[in-house]
Amino acid sequence: MELDVDSARLIAKGLCTVTMGGSGIGEGYLIGKTIEAIGRNPKLEGNLFTKMFIGVALAESTAIYALVAFFIV
């Protein structure tokens, strides 16, 4: 019985780790597309940059929740 609980715990920690990695990929994609958009239309730099920071903060919060869940499990 205890082996099953340990196995489930390790699977849950693995899922948390995958979530943190996915968050990093999402942040990189978001920043890359913002820089691409600024390169195409430099006049919108201030507007896009502000929205990018909000998006990165939301993506980073997902990674922080996954990290907290990792240590709770």
N, C-alpha and C positions, 0 to 999 in steps of 0.2 A: 504493500500500500504506500509506503513512504517513497519508494522508487517512482511511482506514478506522479506523486506531488512534485518531486524534484525534476522529473522530466517536463512536466507542465510549466514549472517555474522557468526552466531554461528556454523552453519554446517562447514563453512570454517575453523574456529578456531579449531573445533574438528578434522578435517582432518590434520591440522598442528600438533596437539598434537599426533595423531596416528603416523605420520611420524617421530616425534622425538623419540617416543617409539620404533619404528621399527629400527631406527638407533642404539639405544642402544643394542637391541637384536643382530643386525648384528655385532657390535663391540665385544660383548661378545663371539659370535660364532667364529669370526676371531681370537681373542686372544687365545681362548681355543684350536682351531685346530693348531695354531702355537706352543703352548706349547706341545701339543701332538706330533707334528712332531719333535720338538727338543728332546723330550724324546726318540723317536725312532731312531733319528740320530743326536747325539750331535755335530758332526763335522760341521754341517750346521748351527749352532746357529747364527753366525754373519750374514750370508746371509738371513736367514729366519727372524731374528729379524728386520733387516733393511726394508725388504719388508712388514713386519707386521706393522711397524710404518707408512709407506706410505699408506697402506690400511686403518688403523685406522684414519689417517688424512682425507682421502677421505670420509669415513663414517661419521666422525664428521662434515665435511663441509655440508653434507646433513642436519644434525640436526640444524646447525647454520642457514642455509637458511630457514628451517621451522620455526625457532624461529623468524627470521626477518619477514617472511610472517605473522606469528601470530600477531605481533605487528602492522604491516601495515594494516591488515584487521581490 
